[in-house]
Amino acid sequence: MKSGSLLDEGPRTLDSIDPELRSAIGRIARVPQLLVACDYDGTLAPIVEDPTKAVPLPESVAAVRALAALPQTTVAVVSGRALRDLATLSRLPSEVHLVGSHGSEFDIGFVERLSPELIEVRTRLRNELRQIVAGRARVRLETKPASVAVHTRGADPEVAAEVVAAVDAGPAGWPDVTVTRGKEVIELSVIPTDKGTALEQLRTQLSASAALFLGDDVTDENAFAKLHGPDVGIKIGPGETRAAFRIDQPVDAARVLALVLEVRRNWLFGERAVPIERHSMLANGRTVALVTPEASLSWLCHPKPDSPAIFADLVGGNPAGYFSIAPERGGLPLGQRYRTGTMTVETRWSGLTVTDWLDRPSADDVPTGSAVISGDSTLVRVLSGAGRVRLDFAPRPEFGQVAVQLQPLGDGLLVLGSNEPIALYSPGVEWRINNDGGYETARAVVDLAAAGGQITCELRFGSHSLEHHRVPVHERQAVAEQPWRDWVSGLRLPNSARDLVGRSALTLRGLVHEASGSILAAATTSLPEELGGVRNWDYRYCWLRDAAMTARALVDLGSLTEAEGFLRWVDGCVERTGGHPERLHPLYTVDGYELGAEAVIDTLPGYAGSRPVRVGNLANHQLQLDVFGPVADLLAAVADLRGEVRDTEWRVLENMVEAVARRWHEPDHGLWEARLPPRHHVYSKVMCWMTVDRALHVVRRHGDGDRPEWVELRDRIGHNVLEFGWHAGAGAYTVAYGDEEMDASSLWIGLSGLLPNDDPRFLATVLKVEADLRSGPVVYRYRWDDGLPGREGGFHICTAWLIEAYLRTGRRSDAEELFTQMVDTAGPTGLLPEQYDPISERGLGNHPQAYSHLGLIRCALLLDNMLKH
């Protein structure tokens, strides 16, 4: 409640806190480093006649203790009491900072730091005040390490007035004395400090992003005066104040602290944390979006998938943006599914179906009138049924860093204040606009029966048009879905897990950025490899390795379009190296350019409290010599399927071999991008060998014959890795030359064809990987120390590699069993994130992950082929 007013009397709960104060708490509880500070008497503890009986309210103690236990959160009690008395009475844990004597005591031993001159002044001060209060009934002196307080609470008013007058006329005027006046107390200190100074000291020492201060006394005004920016001051009780908000009594302070705790804990640890694998992806070849099982849009970047997010609820909670649709009565949906052969998602409740897809306007989509919709993406949400439905629309551009205004106009809303126009076309919906902590959210309730059984919402990017379309929405849906159906119907799908392979193929197709030809490694950033951990990376880019392997899986299913587009993209990247293909980066933006610096968005709490949330990826600057192998392997597969090699593809192939010839002998950072010094990774050397081997295959079958210099290079690399990659102690090929630790990528010593399937060294490596790295349905990348804290889940791509290794070494039943276990970890709509934790039985990492789906496709095809033969 704003300064100068009081809360209504009567029973109160957290819900009864004034909306403006609740909104302010919602803002401050979400800052990266929060300082919560408060007075003691009259705030944590009610005012009582006997100061020695002033014990804090149990509710306040519980809230303060819990707040102090949260990460990135500091709690301090700043009191006029001596520090020893404050500690004795409050009995708060050591995690709570106690500051006594109005800020002049920050620790018990403070008195020892007073100079002899100040100790002499304090002694004179105490003696003088003893003479003033001598014989005065119910007037009490309190001697503190750096001050003396005169308490007149309970004394006759005339006596109190006489004492205060005598103090003012005497020691209060001494040059070395600082006077602090409170409720029925006057304190004289030899240290020039107050609660405001103490608050500033705490803020500086703790690097606090914002401070919340609660207090009831006149002395607390010094602290209120120091608040600024996002800080919040709350005055308890009547009287003039500089605080922006006011509550009535200490029990209300307990409620405020409980609300701060609730909001901050939710912000830090995730308000809902829907399991990662349960999210479904929308795609249209331009960008991607994620929808929760409850039909809430939780992730969408615009205009491209590696652009800033306009909806980032997935990693930032509601304040980072969302668009939810649900029955007014609540309740979980009956289910969610993709429409067969499409990227359209249906979420169903009894009486409500929400149908979502990402559309691309065509020439027929130009609305009536002069306004036109741009060629940008359009999110279409169709609500069908007969019930009452609640809609919440909260766009938050730039990962929630830009506050926008929502203007109801005609048949929808305009989003104002972002760099690019955005409009929500929603005829028949009457929106009300609420201010949520400085951000506007539109809310509505619609009666579908009264609306004729259907409402359409279209979020139009790059346009402020709210005009009607000429083409009915059901026809537009059919037009949007048909290309997906046509594409998947043309694939050669295996019998093994046929439907799931089809969904995996559509998912990989959805990760293709059609305008450039690049292919995303995953749709998201910073989904954790460990819940609550720091292994959170941005995968919304095109890695040469991941994209080549993705395109290869689609070629194996009979689709060349994605591979051809990607190879053109690679050609552009090579051209920009200025004749130095060996300088290719491991990854690029979707447009084929170098990434900017890796950055952290510290205002976002991360998925389920997993921080930091990153934008960009430092792996951009690593040397990863394996990236050339998958590109050459893809090119060989394309040439074999098409029967010829195009000029640009010859150029790419020769550049891949040239890059390997120049650098294969160097140590590198490896495919897992560990932020460690370079090593001679076995996988990287194998991929260098595979680059030349596949190039030789292409020139022999589709070119001008043999290349003796390539043969010599391939054999030299192969001999090197076979000799130095083997570790006698491990009895297997390990992660790097001379290192005993195992790595799942070492399976490629056989998967690449460098060693035959029956070679004892390959068999031994498969057994060693199984023994060291498999755990139930997953295979871990490695167990070696990568320099980062925490642990991670098993990698689906590594599981797929072991399945293939089982098949190659004659262990078909083991391969089928592990494949079934891998398939069972998929989400209800068939999507897979990067990893899976077999202990918690939850998906981990960015989602959906190209690696995981291409691995599933590869395994299904291999299982099918083995059945045929």
Secondary structure, 3 states (H helix, E strand, C coil): CECCCCCCCCCCCHHHCCHHHHHHHHHHCCCCCEEEEECCECCCECCCCCHHHCCCCHHHHHHHHHHHHCCCEEEEEECCCCHHHHHHHHCCCCCCEEEEHHHCECCHHHHHHCCHHHHHHHHHHHHHHHHHHCCCCCCEEEECCCEEEEECCCCCHHHHHHHHHHHHHCHHHCCCCEEEEECCEEEEECCCCCHHHHHHHHHHHHCCCEEEEEECCHHHHHHHHCCCCCCEEEEECCCCCCCCEEECCHHHHHHHHHHHHHHHHHHHHCCCCCCHHHCEEEECCCCEEEECCCCEEEEEECCCCCCCEEECHHHHCHHHCEEEEEECCCCCCCEEEECCCCCCEEEEECCEEEEEEEECCCHHHCCCCCCCCCCCCEEEEEEEECCEEEEEEECCHHHHCCCCEEEEECCEEEEECCCCCEEEECCCCCCEEEEECCEEEEEEEEECCCCCCEEEEEEEECCCCCCCCCCCHHHHHHHHHHHHHHHHHCCCCCCCCHHHHHHHHHHHHHCECCCCCCECCECCECCCCCCCCCCCCECCCEEHHHHHHHHHHHHHCCCCHHHHHHHHHHHHHHHCCCCCHHHCCCEECCCCCCCCCCEECCCCCCHHHCCCCEECCHHHHCCCHHHHHHHHHHHHHHHHHHCCCCHHHHHHHHHHHHHHHHHCCCCECCCCCCCCCCECEHHHHHHHHHHHHHHHHHHHHHCCCCCHHHHHHHHHHHHHHHHHCEECCCCEECCECCCCCCEHHHHHHHHCCCCCCCCHHHHHHHHHHHHHHEECCEECCECCCCCCCCCCCEEHHHHHHHHHHHHHCCCHHHHHHHHHHHHHCCCCCCCCCCEEECCCCEEECCCCEHHHHHHHHHHHHHHHHHHHC
